[in-house]
Amino acid sequence: MTTRPPRLAPLGDAAITVTYADRIDDVVHARLGADARRVAAALGSAVEVVPAYSALTIHYDPAHWSFAELRDRLLPILAGPGGTAAPAPGPLIEVPVRYDGEDLDAVARATGLTSVEVITRHTGPEYRVYLLGFVPGFAYLGPLDPALVLPRRATPRPRVPSGSVAIAGSQTGIYPAATPGGWHLLGRTAVPLFDPARDPPALLAVGDRVRFVAER
Amino acid sequence: MLVVRAGVATVQDLGRPGYRAAGLPPGGAADRFALRLANTLVGNAETAAAIEIALGDFEFEAAAAGTVGTAGAIASVAVGDLTFPGGAGLSVRPGDRVRVRPDPAGRFGYLAVSGGIDVPLVLGSRSTYLPTGLGGQAGRRLQAGDRLRVGTSAGPAARRAAPAIPREDRPIRLCAGPQAGNFPFEAFQRLVGEPYRLSPTSDRMGSRLKGAALPLLRAASLPSEGTAVGAIQVPDDGQPIVILPDGPTVGGYPKIGVVASVDWGHFAQTPLGGTVQFEWISVAEAHRAARQAAAGQAALLTALRSP
């Protein structure tokens, strides 16, 4: 499969957006993750690279680079080898979960499954980390089993328990702290998603794989 | 120093870039030059932690001798019975009561003390990230009763006051974003047509603007992608939200443009309820302006540091 070259455009005068596609696609995402690593390796701390679903954002210091200079440094890296071969999958992280979330029963009712079936379908897949955002350490994981797809809650909670494991749309995620949240809460994990004393501070990174494991 | 009274005030320095890919925004002072200036007035390194005052008077009792200095939206500093305009370095003695009063013509004021505010470093910075309680004084706003440690090493205080930098009544410069295809031409005209007003619900994560609704060509929600400080997001209601230093690192709203980096501080100083007028410039012009401003700022700070 041939892929179109990504499109570079300024995001203001201190960032560049590199757009690969206009929708979520795992092959595209694997490629942009590999490009992100290559850019970081080539340019180091002169830039900050943020991968997302189908685009990279590259932050730079406008005192050191012009858009044209940085674009000219990036183009050869982005067009580099990688082509059609899928990059090696990232490390697999297993996350133990106590499935006693406030919305577990409601999700079962809404999907026509039993709670046990909800848990089985949530722990089955190996999820991909697409991006981190919203708050430090919050990873957007997917794709969710289609049988569990539900719109997010009509009314978000002002505060969810820290470590809550949740679903919405075709995504699943873990709230790293007691923040507001609009996703359906299936359970909790005690594994810290973000710890400033750790290096790197976030447990999960783009391209990692995650599997949830039900605690007894 | 012992905090006696605080409205909305947090410990900030120049932030912690480098963790956007983990979902942590760079943070730091909303008006970076004002922080650097306040630090220079009291003989600190420009990167020292100071107190960012966003709302209300800030009052403290000094526990040791030192110098205090203010910059940004500060109207006056009272030391005991004497009141001074903002902008000068002032000597304080142990036991002195100092009251800092914000200037309503701006939004963020900076109070620096010689030695810097000595709270623990978190990921290399003393800035406060309120959404998850990271850094600063226990990750929260300052409150009465807080005892803040102050560093002991500082260079000599500046021998003169900072020149008064009047709030210029000029438009905020914007550069294009990559999502031009999400907006009809009319949206770009409207954004620079009439002024927008800053909603009082604005905070360090974003400035919410009220004014002419910006039309969108397609559904507002795109796959989330990286945002930037200064990015102007347009949700379904067409009312722009401008990302500030603690704002989200990714988002699904289309971005119509980005405030030029040279104007981030000036834009951040738009007072709550105040108006802002925008104008479009090219990225090349934005870079030229940024370099020119950086050189001017560096020269001013160097001059203040000289004997």
Boltz contact constraints between the chains, C-beta under 6 A:
constraints:
  - contact:
      token1: [A, 9]
      token2: [B, 178]
      max_distance: 6.0
  - contact:
      token1: [A, 10]
      token2: [B, 283]
      max_distance: 6.0
  - contact:
      token1: [A, 11]
      token2: [B, 177]
      max_distance: 6.0
  - contact:
      token1: [A, 11]
      token2: [B, 178]
      max_distance: 6.0
  - contact:
      token1: [A, 11]
      token2: [B, 228]
      max_distance: 6.0
  - contact:
      token1: [A, 11]
      token2: [B, 258]
      max_distance: 6.0
  - contact:
      token1: [A, 12]
      token2: [B, 175]
      max_distance: 6.0
  - contact:
      token1: [A, 12]
      token2: [B, 228]
      max_distance: 6.0
  - contact:
      token1: [A, 12]
      token2: [B, 230]
      max_distance: 6.0
  - contact:
      token1: [A, 12]
      token2: [B, 258]
      max_distance: 6.0
  - contact:
      token1: [A, 13]
      token2: [B, 175]
      max_distance: 6.0
  - contact:
      token1: [A, 13]
      token2: [B, 260]
      max_distance: 6.0
  - contact:
      token1: [A, 13]
      token2: [B, 261]
      max_distance: 6.0
  - contact:
      token1: [A, 13]
      token2: [B, 283]
      max_distance: 6.0
  - contact:
      token1: [A, 13]
      token2: [B, 286]
      max_distance: 6.0
  - contact:
      token1: [A, 13]
      token2: [B, 287]
      max_distance: 6.0
  - contact:
      token1: [A, 14]
      token2: [B, 261]
      max_distance: 6.0
  - contact:
      token1: [A, 15]
      token2: [B, 228]
      max_distance: 6.0
  - contact:
      token1: [A, 17]
      token2: [B, 178]
      max_distance: 6.0
  - contact:
      token1: [A, 24]
      token2: [B, 223]
      max_distance: 6.0
  - contact:
      token1: [A, 48]
      token2: [B, 20]
      max_distance: 6.0
  - contact:
      token1: [A, 50]
      token2: [B, 20]
      max_distance: 6.0
  - contact:
      token1: [A, 50]
      token2: [B, 21]
      max_distance: 6.0
  - contact:
      token1: [A, 50]
      token2: [B, 226]
      max_distance: 6.0
  - contact:
      token1: [A, 52]
      token2: [B, 224]
      max_distance: 6.0
  - contact:
      token1: [A, 52]
      token2: [B, 225]
      max_distance: 6.0
  - contact:
      token1: [A, 52]
      token2: [B, 226]
      max_distance: 6.0
  - contact:
      token1: [A, 52]
      token2: [B, 250]
      max_distance: 6.0
  - contact:
      token1: [A, 53]
      token2: [B, 223]
      max_distance: 6.0
  - contact:
      token1: [A, 54]
      token2: [B, 223]
      max_distance: 6.0
  - contact:
      token1: [A, 55]
      token2: [B, 225]
      max_distance: 6.0
  - contact:
      token1: [A, 57]
      token2: [B, 226]
      max_distance: 6.0
  - contact:
      token1: [A, 62]
      token2: [B, 261]
      max_distance: 6.0
  - contact:
      token1: [A, 62]
      token2: [B, 287]
      max_distance: 6.0
  - contact:
      token1: [A, 62]
      token2: [B, 290]
      max_distance: 6.0
  - contact:
      token1: [A, 63]
      token2: [B, 294]
      max_distance: 6.0
  - contact:
      token1: [A, 66]
      token2: [B, 287]
      max_distance: 6.0
  - contact:
      token1: [A, 67]
      token2: [B, 283]
      max_distance: 6.0
  - contact:
      token1: [A, 131]
      token2: [B, 250]
      max_distance: 6.0
  - contact:
      token1: [A, 132]
      token2: [B, 22]
      max_distance: 6.0
  - contact:
      token1: [A, 132]
      token2: [B, 23]
      max_distance: 6.0
  - contact:
      token1: [A, 133]
      token2: [B, 23]
      max_distance: 6.0
  - contact:
      token1: [A, 133]
      token2: [B, 249]
      max_distance: 6.0
  - contact:
      token1: [A, 133]
      token2: [B, 250]
      max_distance: 6.0
  - contact:
      token1: [A, 135]
      token2: [B, 23]
      max_distance: 6.0
  - contact:
      token1: [A, 135]
      token2: [B, 131]
      max_distance: 6.0
  - contact:
      token1: [A, 135]
      token2: [B, 132]
      max_distance: 6.0
  - contact:
      token1: [A, 136]
      token2: [B, 22]
      max_distance: 6.0
  - contact:
      token1: [A, 136]
      token2: [B, 23]
      max_distance: 6.0
  - contact:
      token1: [A, 136]
      token2: [B, 24]
      max_distance: 6.0
  - contact:
      token1: [A, 136]
      token2: [B, 132]
      max_distance: 6.0
  - contact:
      token1: [A, 137]
      token2: [B, 23]
      max_distance: 6.0
  - contact:
      token1: [A, 138]
      token2: [B, 23]
      max_distance: 6.0
  - contact:
      token1: [A, 177]
      token2: [B, 132]
      max_distance: 6.0
  - contact:
      token1: [A, 196]
      token2: [B, 122]
      max_distance: 6.0
  - contact:
      token1: [A, 196]
      token2: [B, 123]
      max_distance: 6.0
  - contact:
      token1: [A, 202]
      token2: [B, 22]
      max_distance: 6.0
